[in-house]
Amino acid sequence: MSAAADPEVEVIALSPETLLATNRFVCEVCNKGFQREQNLQLHRRGHNLPWKLRLRGGEEGRRRRRVYLCPEPTCAHHHPSRALGDLTGVKKHFCRKHGEKRWKCNKCSKRYAVRSDLKAHSKTCGTCEYRCDCGTFEQA
């Protein structure tokens, strides 16, 4: 059964601006912003505000599994049947496949759209050997 047809799945479509926003969750007391709702909830405790439990109408607090659509209309992951399983995954997908490659390796000038990809690349850049199709090794 696809995510679109499954009543246990909540399909979430965010705009590129909302998806990439750094502070989507804002404290109503001091206007400090947070990337994650859980971080806002922990912050609210510092203001002696209660933890907000979100109860969805009639579901007795039961949370449906969420899937996220890629905001790019031409992307295969824009369709609910190919939705991605978590918010971080859809953010990284959108940046990697449809975003600007802002991060550049200082050693080889290869560019990345996701900073963590650059960090992972940097750990091995210039140290790995690659096997050519002809069977020989080439030093990178």
N, C-alpha and C positions, 0 to 999 in steps of 0.2 A: 504494500500500500504506500502511495506517495505521501509526502508531507502535506500536499495540498488537500488530499482527501481524508487525512487522519484527523478526527476531532480532538485527539489528545495532543496535537501539535499546534503551537501558535507560530504562524509565519509572520516575521517582522521585516518590513521594508523600510530602510532608512535612506535619507538623501545623502549624497556624498559629504555635504557640509556637516550634517549631524553625525555621520559615521566617523568622520575624522576630527570632530570637536574634541579638545583636550579636557574641557571642564563641563561635561554635560549635566552633572548633578551639583546644584548650588544650594548652599545653606541659606535658609530663609532668615536667619538671625544676622549673620555677618557677611553674607554674599561670597564666601570662599567657595571655590569650585573644586570638584573632584571628578576623576575619570570613571570611578566605579561607585555604584550606589552603596555598597557595603562600607566604603571609606567615609562617605557622607554620614551614614548611620552611626559609625563610631565617633565621628566628629561631633554630631549632635549631642551625644552623651556628655561632652565637655560643657555644653550649655544647659545641662540638666533637663534636656528634652527627652521624651520617651522614644524608645526604639519604634520606628514605624513598621508595623506589620501590614503588608499590602494584601488585603483579601479581595479577591476578584469576585464579582457578583455571583452568588449562588454556588460557588465552588468550594465553600467551606475551607478556604485557605489553601487548597490543593493547587500546586503550581504545574501548569502544563509545560511540556518540553518545548523549548524555543528553537527555531531555525531562522537563519538570516539570509535574505536575498542580497545579491550583489547589486549595487545601484546602477551599474552599467547595463542599459537595455539590450545591447548586442551580446552580452555575456551569457554563456550556458547556465551560470549560477544565478541568473536573474529570474529563472523559472522556479516555482515552489518545489517541483520534483527534484531539482538539483541544488536546493538550498544548502548552505553551510551550517554546521552544527553549533558554532559558538561565535560570540562577538569578536573576540581576538582573531579568530580564523578568517572571518569575512573582512576585517580591517586589513590584515596582512595580504590576503588575496587581492583586495581592491588596489592596494598600493603597489604590489608586485606586478600585477597584470595591466593595470590601467593608470597608474600614477607616475609621477615624475621621479626619476632616479637622482635623488639629491645627495646621496652619500657616496663619496669616491675614495677608493683605496689609495693610500699614499705611495705604495710600492709599484702597483701595476696599472693604476688609473681605471680599473674596472669600477663601474657604477652600480649602486643598489638603491632600491626604493624603500627598503626596510632597514633600519639601523642595525638590528640584531643580525641580519644577513651579512652586513659589512663586518661586524665584530667576529662572526664565525669564520668568514673568509680570511680576515687579518691574522688569525691564529695560525693558518697554514700557508699563507701567501709567500711564495719564494722558497718553501721548504719541501713541497711535495714533488714526487716524481710521477709522471703520467706515462702510461703505456700507450704507444701508438698502435694503430691498427696493424701495422707491419710487424709488430712484436718487439720493437726496440723501446728503450726507455728514453724519455726526454726530460731534462731538468727544467722545471718551471722557474 
